[in-house]
Amino acid sequence: MAHIVIIGGGIAGLATAYYLQKQREATGAPLDYTLIESDTRFGGKIVTRTIDDFVIEGGPDSLVTTKPWGAALCRDLGLDNELIPTNDYKRGIFILNKGKLIEFPGGFRLTVPTEFVPFALSPLITPLGKLRMGLDLFIQPRQETGDESLASFIRRRLGNEALDKIAGPMMAGIYMADPERMSLQSTFPQFLEMEQQHGSLIKAMQRAKKNRPANGAANGKPQPMFLSLKGGLNDLVEALVQRLQGELCLGQRVAAIRSTNPGFEIRLDNGAYPPITADAVVLAVPAYTAAHLVEPFLPQLAQLLAKIRYVSTATISLGYRRADVIKQHNFAGFGFLIPKSEQRKLAACTWSSTKFDGRAPNNDVLLRAFVGGDSREEVVDLPDNELLSLIKAEIADLMGVTTTPVVHQIFRWNKGNPQYDVGHLAQVDRMQELAQQVTGLYLTGSAYRGIGIPDCVKDAMLTAESIFKRLYGNV
Ligand SMILES: Cc1cc2nc3c(=O)[nH]c(=O)nc-3n(C[C@H](O)[C@H](O)[C@H](O)COP(=O)(O)OP(=O)(O)OC[C@H]3O[C@@H](n4cnc5c(N)ncnc54)[C@H](O)[C@@H]3O)c2cc1C
């Protein structure tokens, strides 16, 4: 019987265990697994807290539908009827521009204008900035191969204003990253493809739009931008844990791994148990923890893993009685993003109860503020009362909401967001090569080939497949 040890019980570790189990069920192969999680709960960054019927997400709040693996896993687990779409008819996103919230012009897809009229009328970009964006139609594609930063790409094709007012806040908002350091290849490879195939982002987007049916969906059904689960994303974690039949260890930190070639010995922190033996080990932990664990037998890999930068972020959710705030703000949209040039402590704010139904009791509203990320990290460490006062002051200033919230929740993610710097993919390929020097060692999770839940699920599926292939060939 082959024994696999999966270290880390976030979505990456849980999904790896799930897909291993599915392969075992499909093939009857003799395999068991142990999943070890250091925290007292599974889910890692996924955490939902329900307080007075406000459904509050501490980490992720949605699954992007253009990457189908997250929703597919939910459906596979029988959560079809629990999936909820974003209220896209209210999808307006606002950008802070010189202290004012200005709605993103309609027709923008991934920072690129695809409709002339709303773009031309938008006060967000100056006439000169608009002209510069239009030059995208004529600028030749880049000749050099290799990675470049997102900032360099957007500046090259659409100009500085598009970078500062649109691409920077939007893209950096997703990755909590500095576009000057972000790897284009690892984060938005579709931009590269558009440039190479169509010679212009605007032309590529317009062609893609023409090929889409009028209602905006590839399969004839309108596709929401994002999905979530009625009870919050922790329902995905619970469904996975319920389904897993292997040994699940909570509150056990892995302190060290010894490569016994073949196989491994895994030592837990408390030292109370004899080392656990395994034929394969999956490291579904942050890269800096993986670095520490492989250091004794793969020091070169450890060095590369340790180089993946992480930044800290925090989310602060505030719930209000609707009647108290609705005269101050209409909450009509998904929320707003703040460019760095505005020099605010707040990075972004989601109007959670507009984005998804059921996030607040019927007559109430919920919003979620973001702080931290690249070069704004110091705010995350403020004491709770100071952080709360700061957010309330920002919300009062930017939205005019001065009422005291009836509910608040702070979640801090210390070194919780991996950064995909320029050259990231090449480094990950090298890490994969080095890991293969020790048979049975696997790396998965948000540090490598995609930060979102759908990417983590996809990578977990591929990891389970590789383990099976190595052990049993093509079954
Ligand atoms: C504020 C925020 C908002 C986000 N929003 C979205 C979103 O809307 N949509 C989206 O798709 N993604 C979003 N993400 C990203 C997504 O949540 C994460 O990328 C994903 O959940 C990471 O999963 P993971 O399993 O790789 O890592 P983690 O969730 O970090 O799991 C790693 C686990 O390993 C455990 N561990 C660490 N060391 C040890 C050890 N020595 N022994 C045993 N266990 C150990 C940890 O306790 C943890 O549970 C967001 C992230 C944050 C922080």
The ligand as an SDF file (V2000), in Angstrom:
LIG
                    3D

 53 58  0  0  0  0  0  0  0  0999 V2000
   -7.3750   38.6270    1.5360 C   0  0  0  0  0  0  0  0  0  0  0  0
   -7.3420   37.5960    0.4430 C   0  0  0  0  0  0  0  0  0  0  0  0
   -8.3310   37.6200   -0.5380 C   0  0  0  0  0  0  0  0  0  0  0  0
   -8.3200   36.6630   -1.5460 C   0  0  0  0  0  0  0  0  0  0  0  0
   -9.3290   36.6670   -2.4670 N   0  0  0  0  0  0  0  0  0  0  0  0
   -9.4260   35.6660   -3.3650 C   0  0  0  0  0  0  0  0  0  0  0  0
  -10.6080   35.5070   -4.1560 C   0  0  0  0  0  0  0  0  0  0  0  0
  -11.5810   36.2560   -4.0360 O   0  0  0  0  0  0  0  0  0  0  0  0
  -10.6480   34.4600   -5.0330 N   0  0  0  0  0  0  0  0  0  0  0  0
   -9.6190   33.5630   -5.1490 C   0  0  0  0  0  0  0  0  0  0  0  0
   -9.7210   32.6340   -5.9650 O   0  0  0  0  0  0  0  0  0  0  0  0
   -8.5110   33.6610   -4.3780 N   0  0  0  0  0  0  0  0  0  0  0  0
   -8.3980   34.6750   -3.4960 C   0  0  0  0  0  0  0  0  0  0  0  0
   -7.3160   34.7480   -2.6540 N   0  0  0  0  0  0  0  0  0  0  0  0
   -6.2170   33.7700   -2.8160 C   0  0  0  0  0  0  0  0  0  0  0  0
   -6.5790   32.3970   -2.2370 C   0  0  0  0  0  0  0  0  0  0  0  0
   -7.3290   32.5390   -1.0810 O   0  0  0  0  0  0  0  0  0  0  0  0
   -5.3090   31.6300   -1.8640 C   0  0  0  0  0  0  0  0  0  0  0  0
   -4.3840   31.6970   -2.8950 O   0  0  0  0  0  0  0  0  0  0  0  0
   -5.5790   30.1570   -1.6000 C   0  0  0  0  0  0  0  0  0  0  0  0
   -6.6330   30.0110   -0.6790 O   0  0  0  0  0  0  0  0  0  0  0  0
   -4.2810   29.5460   -1.0880 C   0  0  0  0  0  0  0  0  0  0  0  0
   -4.4550   28.1900   -0.8280 O   0  0  0  0  0  0  0  0  0  0  0  0
   -3.2260   27.2580   -0.4250 P   0  0  0  0  0  0  0  0  0  0  0  0
   -3.7780   25.9480   -0.0300 O   0  0  0  0  0  0  0  0  0  0  0  0
   -2.1850   27.3140   -1.4750 O   0  0  0  0  0  0  0  0  0  0  0  0
   -2.5450   27.9850    0.8260 O   0  0  0  0  0  0  0  0  0  0  0  0
   -3.0980   28.2610    2.2900 P   0  0  0  0  0  0  0  0  0  0  0  0
   -4.5380   28.5400    2.2720 O   0  0  0  0  0  0  0  0  0  0  0  0
   -2.1740   29.2630    2.8600 O   0  0  0  0  0  0  0  0  0  0  0  0
   -2.8900   26.8630    3.0340 O   0  0  0  0  0  0  0  0  0  0  0  0
   -1.6360   26.4290    3.5180 C   0  0  0  0  0  0  0  0  0  0  0  0
   -1.8950   25.6470    4.7980 C   0  0  0  0  0  0  0  0  0  0  0  0
   -0.6750   25.0720    5.2570 O   0  0  0  0  0  0  0  0  0  0  0  0
   -0.6860   25.0860    6.6700 C   0  0  0  0  0  0  0  0  0  0  0  0
    0.7010   24.9450    7.1480 N   0  0  0  0  0  0  0  0  0  0  0  0
    1.7010   25.8650    7.0630 C   0  0  0  0  0  0  0  0  0  0  0  0
    2.8300   25.3520    7.6100 N   0  0  0  0  0  0  0  0  0  0  0  0
    2.5500   24.0860    8.0130 C   0  0  0  0  0  0  0  0  0  0  0  0
    3.3180   23.0430    8.6200 C   0  0  0  0  0  0  0  0  0  0  0  0
    4.6250   23.2010    8.9220 N   0  0  0  0  0  0  0  0  0  0  0  0
    2.6970   21.8640    8.9090 N   0  0  0  0  0  0  0  0  0  0  0  0
    1.3900   21.6750    8.5980 C   0  0  0  0  0  0  0  0  0  0  0  0
    0.6170   22.6350    8.0100 N   0  0  0  0  0  0  0  0  0  0  0  0
    1.1900   23.8120    7.7150 C   0  0  0  0  0  0  0  0  0  0  0  0
   -1.3250   26.4290    6.9870 C   0  0  0  0  0  0  0  0  0  0  0  0
   -1.8180   26.4760    8.3050 O   0  0  0  0  0  0  0  0  0  0  0  0
   -2.4110   26.5270    5.9270 C   0  0  0  0  0  0  0  0  0  0  0  0
   -3.6450   26.0210    6.3920 O   0  0  0  0  0  0  0  0  0  0  0  0
   -7.2870   35.6790   -1.6020 C   0  0  0  0  0  0  0  0  0  0  0  0
   -6.2960   35.6590   -0.6210 C   0  0  0  0  0  0  0  0  0  0  0  0
   -6.3180   36.6020    0.4050 C   0  0  0  0  0  0  0  0  0  0  0  0
   -5.2600   36.5400    1.4690 C   0  0  0  0  0  0  0  0  0  0  0  0
  1  2  1  0
  2  3  1  0
  2 52  2  0
  3  4  2  0
  4  5  1  0
  4 50  1  0
  5  6  2  0
  6  7  1  0
  6 13  1  0
  7  8  2  0
  7  9  1  0
  9 10  1  0
 10 11  2  0
 10 12  1  0
 12 13  2  0
 13 14  1  0
 14 15  1  0
 14 50  1  0
 15 16  1  0
 16 17  1  0
 16 18  1  0
 18 19  1  0
 18 20  1  0
 20 21  1  0
 20 22  1  0
 22 23  1  0
 23 24  1  0
 24 25  2  0
 24 26  1  0
 24 27  1  0
 27 28  1  0
 28 29  2  0
 28 30  1  0
 28 31  1  0
 31 32  1  0
 32 33  1  0
 33 34  1  0
 33 48  1  0
 34 35  1  0
 35 36  1  0
 35 46  1  0
 36 37  1  0
 36 45  1  0
 37 38  2  0
 38 39  1  0
 39 40  1  0
 39 45  2  0
 40 41  1  0
 40 42  2  0
 42 43  1  0
 43 44  2  0
 44 45  1  0
 46 47  1  0
 46 48  1  0
 48 49  1  0
 50 51  2  0
 51 52  1  0
 52 53  1  0
M  END
$$$$
